Structures are given as C-alpha cells and as structure tokens.
Amino acid sequence: MNINDIINDPEQRKRINEILNISSYLEGAHKVLQRKNFQFKGTEFITAKIIFQTIKSILDFHCSYSVGNPVSIIGDNAIATDFQKIYKKANYARLDYDIYKDIFTYGNAFEYVFLDKSGNAKSKLINNADSYPVYDTAGNYTAFIEYWLDALTNIAHYIIYYPDKVETYSDVSGKLVLISSHTNLTGLPIHYKSGWSDDFGLFDVGIVHDLLPIVDEIEALLSKMSDSITTLSLNPIGVSIADRVDTATVDKDVVGTVLNLESGGDFKYANAILDSNSIKLLLDTLISQLYTVAQVPAVVFGQSNIANVSEVSLKLLYSLIDNVAKRTAIYFKEGVAQRFAYIRKIINAHFTDELFDTLAINMNYNRPVDTSSLLDDLKTQYDMGAISKQTIIEQSPYTEVGVELDRMNVEMQDNYPLEKEYVTDGDVK
C-alpha cells in the first residue's frame, strides 16, 4: 500500500478540500467577505459584508433533535445493563452527538474503538480532514490512514490502521520512520455515513453541502441592498445643471445645504428607485428554500407562525426533519452495531450470540410532544396487554431507561422480598 498515492488520490483530495472549505466557512470565512470596496464621492466606500450563521443553528437543531436525548440501550437485561454502564463511563452520549455533527456537516464520521490504560472500552472520533479510509477496487474497506501535518514542526504524521495492527509513522527528512506498532484489538475505524452519496458512492455529503450556495446568495443580496440604501437612498449624489459647483466646498455629510445657481440653472439629487417587491420576492424564496433544503421547521427560526399547536400540527411541522432523522438513524445504527461488536471483543464478555443479538438502541428524538396524549395512549395499550412496562419507560419523555429499570428492580425486591428458610432447634421457620 503506497501511502502517498492514497493521500494524493484525486477523489480523496477533492473530499478533503471540501471538508476544509466547510470548516473555514463555519469559522466565518464566507464568500461575501470577498466583496471589494469602491470609490464613492471621492472617498473609499466600505461595502457591507453581512454574514449569517444560520447553518450553525441548523446543525445544532438537527443534532439536538436526533441525539440531544441520549439513545436508549435495549435488549436482554443481562447484557443491556452492562453496556449501559460502559456507555456512561466512556461518555458515549457526547460521542454520539459529535458523530451526528460530523455526519450532517461533512457527510461522514469515523470512530475508532480501543481499550484504554484502565482496561475500559472507549472510542475516539477521528478528525474528518485527517481521515483517509482505503477501499479496494471492489469497494471493500481494507485499511484506514489518519494523516496530519504539524503546523509548528512541519512534520507529517501517519497512523495506519489495519484489521490486525496499528502502526504510527513520522516523515523525517522525506523518509517515513516507524514510531510504534501494536496489535489492533478491535478492527478498522467505523465509517458512519449520512445516506447522501457523492459522485463516487464511497463517501457521502452532508446537509451543509447543499446549504452553502443558498446562504451565499442571501448574504450577497442583503449586502448589496445595504450598499444601495446607504449610497443611493440615504446619501444620494447631487446633480447641478448649468452652473459648475465646486464640490470641494460642500461637506458631503451636510443635509440641506443651500446652493446659489445662476438664472436657468437647476440642482437635484440622483436617486435610484429600488424594486422592493421583486427583491422581497427573491429574498423570501431563498429563505424558504433554505429551510426546505435544511429540512427543518421554519417556525422554529421565527419564519412563520402556527395557530393550533396540536399533536397533528406538531407531526406535520416536524415531518421533514423526522424523515432526515429516520434515514440517518438507519446508517447510525449500523455503525453502533459495529461498535457493540468491537466492545464485546475487548471486554472479553462471554455473552452468547443469542443474548448479544438482542442488543440494540432506541433513538429518543427531541420532538415537542403532547405528553398527556402520549401517556394516555401508552396507558391504553398497557391496559390492553399490548405493551410491557419496559416499553412504557422507553417511550416516556420523563424517564431514563437504564436508571428507571434498576429502580423498578429495587422496588420489586423491597415490596416482594424472597422468603428465606432457616432452622432453629430443629424447626423450619
């Protein structure tokens, strides 16, 4: 495997460049900042450069909606309880949020599961800009390269993940030097995808990819509008007819200056009439498309209002983001299943395949709900014998599944203690 050929592969470079562009954009390097200043009334006019950070809010909304409430681990209690403890100790709730953020931002996320020095299962999220998954011609995932260039020392570093080992290299004077090598206890980093494939099909793209052109156009339109209002409406150019007026004697910021003109002369302001209706139509259409492409309810961002907040209204408002969340969850659950398999390997747990197959996660979407209606429906189904108490706990917005199940077990033991037999003087009590 030639490392440099993989890193310099056109497909990989195109993906990395787009990641870097998106990262710069989210840090504030917007296209509108490239607008040039111009001369107006003899001085330099600083053009407006209006920046919106709406995309950040959209990303936060998607991530909070999908995994703002930690996922619930379900399955047989004998295995689910152990994995709940592992999740809490390794803070997987935060990792899941970061994975979703990478998925929505870049379209891909990469997680490596390992055993820390204390013997606990943990994961690290690999920076998208440093990630180079290796696929063969048949599309099989064969290796993974983590590459970055130290900005201070200008030394290139490589971590190469194979299914059975992990090697670390540094580029010293143009030559790769092996720094360390150890056994890979789990496997290749998990590749999470958004479900929107790029042109090649091996990598996906995120929501930000489709939002950038719309936001660029909104920022450019509003910046130009601001300049037009400032120069042509609030500070118009005066035009003198017949007489030549020495403009150097007139203060550019003075309003209501009196000019004495010769007979037959005239003076007026050159104003531009803005087609405000057309501009408003264009702007409203762009903003509408922004939230449509982002697949978020515009009412959350103050772009519309609703009169009747019923359960049906909420479902309609959140139908688009529900579709995105469900599609993303399909790919996310595939990655989590791989995570479970890796954790099972490194903790040396002797779970049977049948027991392990019961393990799964439930997504707890952060959707506003009519809780009274939800609880009434759950109670009705429970009274009918259609669901169990555990299902009610999993669906309830007021409980955390693992904690609540433990508390229920304690209550059961307190209310129904096991009868003990003991012998005293030959009598069984």
Salt bridges, closest charged atoms under 4 A:
GLU18 OE2 - HIS209 NE2 3.53
ASP96 OD1 - ARG339 NH2 2.90
ASP98 OD2 - ARG94 NE 3.95
GLU111 OE2 - ARG339 NE 2.91
GLU146 OE1 - LYS124 NZ 3.25
GLU167 OE2 - LYS165 NZ 3.14
ASP199 OD2 - LYS14 NZ 3.63
ASP210 OD1 - HIS209 ND1 3.19
GLU219 OE2 - HIS30 ND1 2.72
ASP227 OD2 - ARG35 NH1 2.77
ASP284 OD2 - LYS280 NZ 2.69
ASP322 OD1 - ARG367 NH2 2.94
ASP353 OD1 - ARG344 NH2 3.00
ASP383 OD2 - LYS379 NZ 2.95
GLU404 OE1 - ARG407 NH1 3.90
